[in-house]
Amino acid sequence: MGSNMTSVALQDAQQAIVDVMPSLRKFARSLTGSADAADELVQAAYERALRSPETLTTVEQPIGWMFRIIRNIWIDETRCARNRLSAPLEEGEHIATDDTERTLTARSTLARVRAVVADMPEEQSAAIMLVCVDGLTYQEAATVLRIPVGTLMSRLCRGRLELARRFKDTGTKC
């Protein structure tokens, strides 16, 4: 009977991480800047999570656990390939306009923001991505990062000020 309960608990845990896949893909996309790279990152996170069924059944907040796995894999990958965030947008993504000049300006600005965020300290860039890009609440982002809400708010403030400073220094408007 204990084995059956374990099997049910594992199935429930597996379903819980499957249910959060859209949020994970969005988070991964915000980190990588590429739909394909995001899918690879999410796949790697699921592979890592499913390799540890004993851990999976004990996780209280599956989404936070999966966010951390994705973030950790992404950090490992970006240490080897710093230019991932500067990848161009796939054709037609995020910018729907016929105005070529506005499109080019928007893409250029987005590429610059990605490059600046990629170059910022990881603690600031992670906070900015979770709150500003993925739309998590301060409490949700703090839980994902395993830090107090006040610390998250401080990192966000410093990160936003740093973004503003870097754009001001280059004369780029955000």
N, C-alpha and C positions, 0 to 999 in steps of 0.2 A: 504494500500500500504506500509506503514511503517513497518508492520509486515513481509511482503514479502521480503522487503529489508534486514531486520534483519535476516530472515531465509537464504537468499542468502549469507550474510556476514558470518553467522555462518558456513554454509556449506563450504565456501571458507577457513575459518580459520581451520576447521576440516581437510580439505584436505591438507592444508599446513603442519599440524603437522604429518599427515600420510606420506606425501612425505619424511620427514626427518627421518623416522623410522630406516633405515639402519645405519645412523650416530649415532643415539641415542643408538642403540644396541651395536655398537662398543665402544662408550664411556662408557656405563654401564659395558660392558665386561672388559674394561681396569680398571675400578674401583673395580669390584668384583672378577675378576680372574676366574669366572665360567660362563659358558653359561646359565645354569639354573637360577642362581642368577641374571644374567644380564636381562634375560627375565622377571623375577619377578619384578625387579626394573623398567624396561621400562613400564610394565603393570601398576604398581602403579603410575608412572608418568602420563600415559595417563588417568587413572581413576581420578587423582587429577585435571588434566587440563580440562577434560570434565565435571567435576562437577561445573566449573565456566564458563559457556558459555558467560556471560557478559564480563568477563576478556579476554577470548579467542578471542573475536571479536575486542578487542582494542590493541592486541599485535602487535607490528611492526616487530619484528624479532622472528618468531616462534621457530627457532632452538635454539637461545640463551635462550629463555624462557624455553624451554623444557630441555636444558642442566642444567639450574639452578634448575629446579624442581628435576631432577634426582640426581644432586649433593646434594641437601638439604635432600632428602629422604635417600641417601646413608650415609650422615653424621649422620643423626638420627639413622640409623640402626647400624652403626659401633660403635656408642657410647655404644650400648648394646652388641655388639658381635665383639670385636676387631680382632678376628682370621679369619674373612671371607677372607681376601686377601691372606692368606697362604694356601688356598685350593689347592690341587694338580690339575694339568691340566688333563682334560679328556683324555682318551687314544688316542694317535695319533694327538692331536691338536698342532699346531704351530711347532712341531719338527718332521721332516720327515727324519729319518736316520735309517740305519740298525745297526749302530755302537752303541752298548749298552752303552759303557763307555761314549761316547760323549753325548748320550741322557740323561743319569743319571746326568752328569755334568751340562748340559744345564738346566735340570729341577731343579736341586739343586740351580743353580745360579738364575734362574727365581724366585724360591720360596724365596730365600734370598732377591732379589731386591724387591719383593712384600712386604715382612715383613718390610724391611727398609723403603720403601715409606709409608707404613701404619703407621709407628711409627714417621714419620716426621711431622712437623707442617702442618696443613691442607692447609694453603695458599700455601706452597711450593709443597705439593703433588698434589694439584689440578692443579697447573701450569704445573708441569712435566707431568701429565697424559694427559692434553689437548694438549700440544705441542709435547711431545716426543712419546706418545703412539697413540693418536688419529690423529696426523698430522695436527692439526689446525695451521693456521698462528698466529703470535704474535697478530695481530689485532683481529682475530676471537676469540682467547682465552681471550684477554683482554675484549672484548665485552661480552662474556659469563660470565666472573667473575665480570663484571662491575667495572673495574679498568683501569687506564691509561696504555698504552703500556709500558712506562718506568717502572712502578711498576711491571708489569708482567715480564719484562726482569730481573729486580732485584731479584724477587722471583725465577725465573728459575736459575739464576746464583747461588744464595745461596743454592737452592735445589740440583743443580748438584755438588757443592762443598761439601755439606753435604753427598751426596751419595758416592762421591769419598773418603771422609774422613772415613766414616764408613766401606767401603770395604777395605781401606788400613789398618785400625785398626784391622780388622779380618783376614787379609791376603788373602781375597777372591779376585779373579780377575773378573772384569765385562766384 
